[in-house]
Amino acid sequence: MVHNTVYSGQGPFERFVGTVEVNTVLPIQGSPSVKVGFPATPVRGTISMPVNVTGSSVSSVTYSVDLASPLDLTGNNSLTIDTKGLGDGPHTLTVTATDLVGHSVTQSFQLVVLNTPPRIFIGNPINGSTVTGRVNITFIPESSYVSSFKLQVDGKTFTPSGTSYSWDSLSVPDGLHTLRVIAADQAGNNSTTLVTFRTNGQALAAQAAQVRTLTTYLTLATGGIVVLAVAAAVMLYRRRKPWAY
């Protein structure tokens, strides 16, 4: 009700002209809610994550990476990021929703980016070395996100236990060979690291066999000489003593 307090004296009732503004918006109770379907494993390239914002009178939604300047996400139900612009490793992604009266809510989580294929250092055999017998192949990944390894010697595949493998060099001919370590990380990147080496186990084994054969011959020959010497001594003894037999 509006009451006119100005009285002109012309009568108990006078006409009043004015404007009344009525706000029918109910008070906003509570803050909005924001949920992001962030990946649980490392990512690479361009990724898209679902975004679900609920609440009355949400006015803006923004996101930022590593506390950089916020970017507008209002009205979108997904968040797309090209991770090639980020370095490998963990990053912090933050999504903030704000309503008309200033209530806001923020969700932050860690995003692990892996755009570079895994790097592997082969400890043994050393590139250009010569090996023989049992060889303990060893290798070390630079990243803790490597999920699997495969070994190949001249194209034949072996599955290591951890970061080492006991390999028999006598299973291949003597000569030049190539070892490849194939690694895959949790983001799907793959890499191949290789070294070349020589084996001479077959030649050494042949030499060892020759030595064993020669030793056997010498043993037999020595035994034969001893037998002949004993026989000759017996014959000589009998000649000197005809009665001996």
C-alpha positions as CSV (number, residue, x, y, z in Angstrom):
1,M,0.0,0.0,0.0
2,V,1.3,3.4,-0.9
3,H,0.0,6.4,1.1
4,N,0.1,10.0,-0.3
5,T,1.3,12.3,2.5
6,V,0.9,15.4,0.4
7,Y,-2.4,17.0,1.0
8,S,-3.5,20.0,-1.2
9,G,-6.6,20.8,0.8
10,Q,-8.9,20.0,-2.1
11,G,-10.4,16.9,-0.6
12,P,-9.7,13.8,1.6
13,F,-8.8,11.8,-1.5
14,E,-6.2,12.8,-4.1
15,R,-4.8,10.9,-7.1
16,F,-1.2,9.6,-6.8
17,V,1.0,8.5,-9.7
18,G,4.2,6.5,-8.9
19,T,6.3,3.4,-9.8
20,V,6.6,0.4,-7.6
21,E,9.3,-2.3,-8.3
22,V,8.6,-5.8,-7.0
23,N,11.3,-8.4,-7.0
24,T,9.9,-11.9,-7.2
25,V,13.2,-13.8,-7.0
26,L,13.4,-16.0,-4.0
27,P,16.5,-15.9,-1.8
28,I,19.2,-18.3,-3.0
29,Q,19.9,-20.9,-0.5
30,G,23.3,-22.8,-0.6
31,S,26.1,-23.0,-3.1
32,P,26.1,-24.6,-6.5
33,S,27.6,-28.0,-7.1
34,V,30.2,-28.9,-9.7
35,K,31.5,-32.4,-10.6
36,V,34.1,-33.2,-13.2
37,G,34.8,-36.7,-14.6
38,F,38.6,-36.4,-14.4
39,P,40.8,-39.2,-15.6
40,A,42.3,-41.5,-13.1
41,T,45.3,-42.4,-15.3
42,P,47.9,-40.3,-17.1
43,V,46.8,-38.6,-20.3
44,R,48.2,-37.4,-23.6
45,G,47.1,-35.3,-26.5
46,T,43.6,-33.7,-26.4
47,I,41.3,-34.9,-23.7
48,S,37.6,-34.2,-23.0
49,M,36.1,-34.5,-19.5
50,P,32.3,-34.3,-18.6
51,V,31.3,-31.3,-16.4
52,N,28.1,-31.3,-14.4
53,V,27.1,-28.1,-12.6
54,T,23.9,-27.9,-10.6
55,G,22.3,-25.2,-8.4
56,S,19.9,-22.3,-8.8
57,S,20.9,-19.2,-10.7
58,V,24.5,-20.3,-11.6
59,S,26.0,-17.3,-13.3
60,S,29.5,-18.4,-14.3
61,V,31.7,-21.5,-14.6
62,T,35.4,-21.2,-15.1
63,Y,38.5,-23.4,-15.1
64,S,42.2,-23.0,-14.8
65,V,45.4,-25.1,-15.0
66,D,48.1,-24.6,-12.5
67,L,46.5,-21.4,-11.1
68,A,46.7,-19.7,-14.5
69,S,44.1,-17.1,-15.5
70,P,40.6,-18.6,-15.4
71,L,38.9,-19.5,-18.7
72,D,35.2,-19.4,-19.2
73,L,33.3,-22.7,-19.2
74,T,29.7,-21.3,-18.7
75,G,27.0,-23.3,-20.4
76,N,29.3,-26.2,-21.4
77,N,28.8,-29.7,-20.2
78,S,32.3,-30.8,-21.1
79,L,35.9,-29.5,-20.7
80,T,38.4,-30.1,-23.5
81,I,42.1,-29.5,-23.0
82,D,45.0,-29.9,-25.4
83,T,47.7,-31.3,-23.1
84,K,50.5,-30.7,-25.7
85,G,50.8,-27.2,-24.3
86,L,51.6,-28.6,-20.9
87,G,54.8,-30.2,-19.8
88,D,55.0,-33.9,-18.8
89,G,54.2,-34.6,-15.2
90,P,51.4,-33.6,-12.7
91,H,49.3,-30.5,-13.1
92,T,46.4,-29.0,-11.1
93,L,43.1,-28.5,-12.8
94,T,40.5,-26.3,-11.0
95,V,36.8,-25.8,-11.9
96,T,34.8,-23.0,-10.2
97,A,31.0,-22.4,-10.3
98,T,29.5,-19.1,-9.0
99,D,25.8,-18.1,-8.6
100,L,24.1,-14.7,-8.8
101,V,24.6,-13.8,-5.1
102,G,28.3,-14.8,-5.0
103,H,28.1,-18.3,-3.7
104,S,30.9,-20.3,-5.3
105,V,32.3,-23.9,-5.2
106,T,35.6,-25.2,-6.5
107,Q,36.7,-28.7,-7.5
108,S,40.5,-29.3,-8.0
109,F,42.3,-32.5,-9.0
110,Q,45.6,-33.6,-10.3
111,L,46.1,-34.3,-14.0
112,V,49.2,-36.3,-15.0
113,V,50.3,-35.5,-18.5
114,L,52.6,-37.9,-20.5
115,N,53.2,-36.7,-24.1
116,T,56.8,-37.9,-24.4
117,P,57.5,-41.6,-25.0
118,P,59.3,-43.3,-22.1
119,R,63.1,-43.2,-22.0
120,I,65.0,-46.3,-21.2
121,F,68.6,-46.7,-20.2
122,I,70.2,-50.2,-21.0
123,G,72.8,-51.0,-18.4
124,N,73.9,-54.4,-19.7
125,P,75.1,-55.4,-22.3
126,I,77.0,-52.2,-23.1
127,N,76.7,-51.0,-26.7
128,G,79.6,-52.5,-28.7
129,S,80.6,-55.0,-26.1
130,T,81.3,-58.7,-26.5
131,V,79.5,-61.2,-24.2
132,T,79.5,-65.0,-23.7
133,G,77.6,-67.5,-21.6
134,R,74.7,-66.3,-19.5
135,V,74.1,-62.5,-19.8
136,N,72.1,-60.6,-17.2
137,I,70.3,-58.0,-19.3
138,T,69.4,-54.9,-17.3
139,F,67.6,-51.7,-18.1
140,I,66.2,-48.7,-16.1
141,P,63.2,-46.5,-17.1
142,E,63.5,-42.8,-16.4
143,S,59.7,-42.5,-15.6
144,S,57.7,-44.2,-12.9
145,Y,54.7,-44.4,-15.2
146,V,56.1,-47.1,-17.5
147,S,53.6,-50.1,-17.4
148,S,55.2,-52.8,-19.5
149,F,58.5,-54.0,-21.1
150,K,59.4,-56.4,-23.9
151,L,62.9,-57.5,-24.9
152,Q,63.9,-58.6,-28.4
153,V,67.2,-60.1,-29.5
154,D,67.4,-60.2,-33.3
155,G,63.6,-60.1,-33.4
156,K,62.9,-62.9,-30.9
157,T,60.8,-61.6,-28.1
158,F,61.4,-62.3,-24.4
159,T,59.3,-61.1,-21.4
160,P,61.5,-59.8,-18.5
161,S,60.7,-60.1,-14.8
162,G,61.0,-56.5,-13.7
163,T,63.9,-54.7,-15.2
164,S,66.2,-57.6,-15.8
165,Y,66.4,-60.9,-17.8
166,S,68.9,-63.8,-17.8
167,W,69.7,-64.6,-21.5
168,D,71.8,-67.5,-22.8
169,S,74.1,-66.1,-25.5
170,L,74.9,-69.6,-26.7
171,S,71.4,-69.7,-28.1
172,V,72.6,-67.6,-31.1
173,P,75.5,-67.9,-33.5
174,D,78.7,-65.9,-32.8
175,G,78.6,-62.5,-34.3
176,L,76.8,-59.1,-34.1
177,H,73.4,-59.0,-32.5
178,T,70.8,-56.3,-31.6
179,L,68.9,-56.0,-28.3
180,R,65.8,-53.9,-28.2
181,V,63.9,-52.8,-25.1
182,I,60.3,-51.9,-26.0
183,A,58.5,-49.9,-23.3
184,A,54.9,-48.7,-23.0
185,D,53.6,-46.1,-20.4
186,Q,50.2,-45.7,-18.7
187,A,49.2,-43.0,-21.3
188,G,49.7,-45.3,-24.3
189,N,53.1,-44.0,-25.4
190,N,55.6,-46.5,-26.8
191,S,59.4,-46.4,-27.3
192,T,62.2,-48.6,-28.4
193,T,65.8,-48.4,-27.2
194,L,68.5,-50.6,-28.7
195,V,72.1,-51.6,-28.4
196,T,74.3,-53.8,-30.5
197,F,76.8,-56.4,-29.2
198,R,78.8,-59.4,-30.2
199,T,78.8,-63.0,-28.9
200,N,81.7,-65.4,-29.1
201,G,80.3,-68.2,-26.9
202,Q,80.2,-70.7,-29.7
203,A,84.0,-70.3,-30.4
204,L,84.8,-70.5,-26.7
205,A,82.7,-73.6,-26.3
206,A,84.4,-75.2,-29.3
207,Q,87.8,-74.3,-27.8
208,A,86.8,-75.8,-24.5
209,A,85.6,-79.0,-26.2
210,Q,89.0,-79.2,-28.0
211,V,90.8,-78.8,-24.7
212,R,88.7,-81.5,-23.1
213,T,89.4,-83.9,-26.0
214,L,93.1,-83.2,-25.9
215,T,93.1,-83.8,-22.2
216,T,91.4,-87.1,-22.7
217,Y,94.0,-88.1,-25.3
218,L,96.8,-87.1,-23.1
219,T,95.4,-89.0,-20.2
220,L,95.0,-92.1,-22.4
221,A,98.4,-91.7,-23.9
222,T,100.0,-91.3,-20.4
223,G,98.1,-94.3,-19.2
224,G,99.3,-96.3,-22.2
225,I,102.9,-95.3,-21.7
226,V,102.7,-96.4,-18.1
227,V,101.3,-99.7,-19.1
228,L,104.0,-100.2,-21.7
229,A,106.7,-99.3,-19.2
230,V,105.4,-101.8,-16.6
231,A,105.2,-104.5,-19.3
232,A,108.8,-103.8,-20.4
233,A,110.0,-103.9,-16.8
234,V,108.3,-107.3,-16.3
235,M,109.8,-108.7,-19.4
236,L,113.3,-107.5,-18.4
237,Y,112.9,-109.0,-15.0
238,R,111.9,-112.4,-16.4
239,R,114.9,-112.4,-18.7
240,R,117.2,-111.9,-15.8
241,K,115.4,-114.5,-13.7
242,P,114.2,-117.2,-16.0
243,W,112.4,-119.0,-13.1
244,A,110.2,-116.0,-12.5
245,Y,106.8,-115.9,-14.1
